[in-house]
Amino acid sequence: MGGGSAGVRRGRSQVEPDANAKGVDQAGVDRCSAIAYAYAQSTFGALRGRDGLRIEGDEESFANVVRIGDARVAVTSDGIGTKLEVAERVGRFDTLGFDLLAMVLDDLAAIGAAPVAVSNIIDADRLDEATIDAMMSGLARAARECGVAVTGGEIAALGRRVGGWGDGPHVNWCATAIGVLPGERPALCGKGLVPGDEVVALRSAGLRSNGFTLARKILEQALGDAWHLALHEGTSWGDLLLTPSLIYAPSVVSALASGVPIRGLAHITGGGIPGNFPRVLRATGLGAELVDLWSPHGWVLRLAELGGLSAREAYAEWNMGNGMLAVVPEGHGRALVQAFEACGRSARVAGRVVPEDGITIDARAWGLGIARFAANGEGDA
């Protein structure tokens, strides 16, 4: 929960906000996620003693796995949050399906599961056929590109229970996705990491679906309520924030099928790199030095500048150009980069696993200095 997988995993590592932070209280979200996970975990015993049924996985997993006979089915749920307000401001809803699928399919891919199907729920204040058509046409297009089926869903008109910006229709959108783990291949969880392993970063497109509360607050304070119409280098801020997410799941599935020995994957969502990568590192107590990450997009750097954010604040809020991190044995980084690039996804060897715990991010090349995060994702170490 809190961007998690159907309430069946513990909350993300906590990143305490600085006193001047303006976004979502990620630590509060994580505490609520921990509460939800504890109750969810209390139900796992319902499958105990039932032939062929059991829960597999790890508390830090991006998705949990249910064994059903010989099949292992991974399940996760998520939504696209307040990026929907940007769509309401811009008046365009046909790319949001890519954001929705990125959130759930890439969580499945992060444990090595191949996505199969997705179901979705649209809650609206009132039903508008053109808006639903745009949303679902985009979802269908994204699903076809990823080779998954949209097996059903729910559309509910909830009146004043759903709010938003402007006079048009207002919506919330969430989904649940299922995938399969082939054979007896273990779910990826980082337990095999050793010092010297290489970290490969996948290039992101924009903010994906996280960090929009802070982004909107910064822009409103700097540019006023009509910030979405203001231009940055010839493109409106509304269009920049609406940049559709890249979906990594097909390239991850392809890389695993090709035999590249991926040891761990982190989907960089809410909480950024320090809020997600420790979930891969924690199993071994190791750390990472990330010295050649993808640079943030120019408009994201401008957003950080407008908000007066430090490197620690920016990297704990946004993906900063890096949508997924993969760990492979030393000497295999280039092979993984080539596997991703063969699927149309840009990747680079961005760093390595080190004996000391914590994460060091070198962002000097784009003027943000060096930030170090402790092993639990909190603060500078």
TORPATOR-298949 format. One record per residue (C-alpha): x, y, z; residue in one letter. Coordinates in steps of 0.1 Angstrom, whole numbers, plus 5000, padded with zeros to 4 digits. Example, Ala and Ser with C-alpha at 12.3 -4.5 7.8 and 13.67 -1.06 7.14 Angstrom:
2
512349555078A 513749895071S 
***
This chain:
381
500050005000M 501150364997G 502050274961G 502449914972G 501349574960S 497849514972A 498749555008G 500949245009V 504349395015R 505949615041R 506249985035G 509250135017R 512250245036S 511650585052Q 513050915039V 512351185064E 511551515048P 513551825056D 511852105075A 511352295042N 510051995022A 506752065005K 505651724991G 503951425005V 505051305039D 506750985026Q 507650875061A 503950895071G 502950705040V 505450435049D 504150405084R 500650365071C 501950105046S 503549915075A 500249905094I 498449775063A 501149515056Y 500949385091A 497249325088Y 497649175053A 500448945066Q 498148825093S 495948665066T 498648455050F 497848165072G 494548125054A 496347925028L 498247715053R 497447345049G 495647385016R 497247164989D 499347354964G 498647694979L 501047924997R 502448274998I 506048304986E 508148624986G 509948875009D 508749165029E 510849395007E 509549264974S 507849494949F 505249224945A 504348904964N 503848554949V 501048304954V 501847944945R 498847774929I 499747414921G 502647424898D 502147794889A 503548094908R 501448404904V 502748744913A 500249014923V 500549394927T 498349704928S 498950074924D 497650394909G 498750714892I 497850954920G 497751324914T 499251314879K 495551294871L 495251664881E 497851744854V 495651564829A 492651754840E 494552084836R 495951994802V 492651834790G 494351514778R 493851164792F 495050934764D 498550874777T 497650794813L 497350424805G 501050404801F 501550564835D 499150314851L 500750004835L 504250134843A 503350144880M 502049784882V 503849594854L 507249724865D 506649624901D 506049274887L 509149294866A 511149394896A 510849044911I 511348884877G 507748804870A 506348824834A 503149034834P 500048854820V 496849054828A 495649374845V 492249484859S 491549854867N 489150074886I 488050424876I 486350634902D 484850954889A 482651234902D 480551204871R 480950984840L 482051144808D 482250924777E 484951114760A 487251104791T 486650724796I 487250664759D 490550854760A 491750674792M 490850324780M 492150374745S 495550464760G 495350174784L 494549934756A 497450074735R 499950034763A 498649684771A 499049574735R 502649704734E 503449514766C 501649194756G 499249194785V 495449154786A 493049394802V 490749144817T 488149364834G 487549644858G 485049884874E 483850234867I 481950414895A 480350754896A 480950874932L 479851234930G 481451464955R 483651184969R 486051254940V 487451604934G 489951764912G 490852074892W 488552284870G 485052224859D 485651904838G 485251544850P 487451434878H 488851084881V 491050854901N 492550544885W 494150234900C 494949884887A 495949534899T 498249324877A 499148964878I 502248794863G 503948454864V 507348344876L 508648074851P 509647734864G 511347744898E 513348054892R 513548244925P 511948584927A 514548854925L 515348994959C 518949094960G 520048804983K 522948704960G 524649054958L 528349084964V 530749384964P 531749474929G 528449384913D 527449644887E 524449864889V 522649944856V 520250234853A 517350254829L 516550594816R 513250744826S 510950974808A 509851254831G 508551204866L 506550884858R 503750884884S 505550994915N 506351324932G 503551524916F 502351684949T 505651854954L 506051944917A 502552104916R 503252294949K 506552434935I 505052544902L 502052704919E 504152894943Q 506553014915A 504053064886L 500553094901G 497452874897D 497752864859A 501252714861W 500352444836H 500152704809L 503452864816A 506252774792L 509652624799H 511852644768E 508852644745G 506852364761T 504152414787S 504752284823W 501452094820G 502751904789D 506151844806L 504551694837L 502151484816L 505151314799T 503950944797P 505950684816S 508250434799L 507350074807I 510349854814Y 508649514820A 508949384785P 512749464783S 513349314818V 511448994808V 513448974776S 516849034794A 516048754819L 515048514791A 518348584773S 520248464803G 521648784817V 522248704854P 520248984870I 520548964908R 518149234919G 515949504905L 514549824920A 511550014906H 512250374913I 508850514924T 507750714954G 510750804976G 513150794946G 516450594947I 516950614984P 513450504991G 513550194968N 517050074960F 517749984997P 515049714993R 517449534970V 520549604991L 519049525025R 519149145022A 522949155022T 523649475042G 525749605013L 525649954999G 526150124965A 528150404949E 526150554920L 528650774901V 527250764866D 523550784868L 521450934840W 521151304844S 517851454853P 515951614824H 516551984821G 513052074832W 513351854863V 516552044872L 514652364867R 511852234889L 514352154917A 515852504913E 512452674915L 511752474947G 515152544962G 515652164967L 518952004978S 520251694961A 518951494990R 515451634987E 515251594949A 516551234949Y 514251144977A 511251274958E 511751204921W 513450944900N 515751214886M 516151044852G 516550684865N 513350474864G 514750134874M 518050004887L 519349654880A 522249464897V 524349214878V 527649044886P 530849234878E 531549224840G 527949164830H 526749524831G 527449584794R 525549274784A 522449394803L 522749744787V 522749584753Q 519849364762A 517849664773F 518849864742E 517749584719A 514249634734C 514350014728G 515250114763R 518250334771S 520550204799A 523950254813R 526350114839V 525750364867A 527750234896G 528649934918R 527849754950V 530249834978V 530849665012P 529849975032E 526050015037D 524250315024G 523950474990I 526150744976T 524850944946I 527251164927D 525251444911A 528151694907R 527851684869A 524551864870W 525352084899G 523651904928L 526851774945G 527151444963I 524351294985A 524751005008R 521850815023F 522050575052A 521050215047A 517450275059N 517150555033G 517050825060E 519151135059G 522751195050D 525150945064A 
***
